[in-house]
């Protein structure tokens, strides 16, 4: 059983990880847009506010990292944990995305659909990378356990 101090430490680490993750993706996206859009990033919107975009990108990162605490709940099936994590992270993301104008608010369904498809593809790519990482960790642990059992 985790102590209250270790739970707070884990929450702090997840918040820090989320801020880092959100910042990384915001900067990477800005670099890509800035180098692929005529006139650069600023030309996309006269309302562009770097600070607001940066802070809310960090919030998105925290919205994805903090719900990973649900994976510590043993009584829930992994599918339920994954769906809850996806639902919480996506809710935070889409609220921020609409607020910042990343998704057109004139409700052109084709633009919204394109945005959602790209979002899902990025989510699946990130999920797959984490899957590969944790599968590698599992294999490494299993190898160590086999080595210990053979001794």
N, C-alpha and C positions, 0 to 999 in steps of 0.2 A: 504494500500500500504506500502510495506516495505521500510524503509529508506536505503540509501546506506551503512550506518554503520552496520545495522542489516544484510544486505546481505553479507558484508565482514565477519561479525562474523559467519554467517551460513556456508560460504565457509571454513573458518578456522576450524570450528568444524567438518565439513565433512572430511576435509583433515586429521585432527587429528584422527577421527574415522577410516578412511581408513588405516592410518598407523598402528593403534592399531589392527584392524581386520586382516590386512595382516601379521603383526608380529605374532599374535596369531596362525593363520593357518600355517604359516611357521614353527613355533616351534613345534606345535602339529604334523604336518606331519613328521618333522625330528625325533621326539621322536618315532613315530610309525615305521618309516623306520629303525631307528637305532636299535630298539628292535625286528624287524621281519626279518632283512636281515643278513645272515651270514657275519660276518666281520664288520657289522654296516654301518652307512651312508657313511662314507668316502670310503668304499670299492666299492661303486657304480660307482665312477668316480675319475680318477686321477686329473681331472680339477675342482673338487669341490672347490668353493670359498664361504665361509660362508658370507662374507661381501656383495659380489655381489648378492647372493641368498636372503639375508635379505633385502637389499635395494630394489631390484626388486620385492620382495614379498610385501613390503610396497607400491610400485607403483601400483601393482595389486589391493591392498586394496583401494587406492585412485581412481583407475580406476573404481571400483565398487561403491564407496561411493559418489564421486562428481557428477556423472550423476543423482543421486537421486533428484537433483534440478529440474529435468524435471517434477517431481510430483507436483510442485508448479504451473505449467502451467495449468490453468483451461480449456482452450479451446481444449485441446487434450483428446481424449478418453483414459481411463485407459489401454486398450489393447495396444494402440500405445505407451504410456509412458513405459509400461512394456517391450515391444519389443525393444524400443530404449535403455532402460537401459541395457537389456540383451545383445544387440548387441555391445554397447560401452564397457561394462565390459568384455565381451568375447573376443573382439578384442584385448584389452590391455593384457588380460590373455594369449591368444594364441601367441601373438608376443613375450612376455616375456618367455613363456614356450618353444618355439622353440629356442630362443636365449640362454637360460640357459641349453638346452639339456634335459629338462624334457620330451619332446616328441622326439622320435628318428628321426634324420634328414636323415637317410638312406631310409626314406619313405616306410617302411614296413607297408602296409596299415592295416594289422591286429593290429599292435601295436598302430597305430594312432587311429583306430576305438575303440580299448579298452580304450584308454586314453579319447577319446571324450565321450564314454558311462559313464565312471566313473565320468568325469567332469559334465555331465548332471545330474547324480544321486545326486552328492553332491550339485549342484545348486538347484535342486528340493527340497532336504531336507532342505537347508537353507531357500529357498523361503517359504516352508511350515511352518517352525518355525516362520518366520516373519509374515506370514499370521495369525497364531494362536495368536501371540502377539497382532497384531493390531485389530484382531477380539475381543479379550478380552478388549482392550482399548475402542473400540466402544461400547461394551456391558456395560462397566462401565460408560461411558458418558451417554448412553441412560438411565441407571438406575437412575443416578443423575438427569437427565432432567425430568424423570417421577416423582421423589420425589419432585422436585421443582414445577412441574405443579399440584401436588396433594395438595400442601400447600395452 
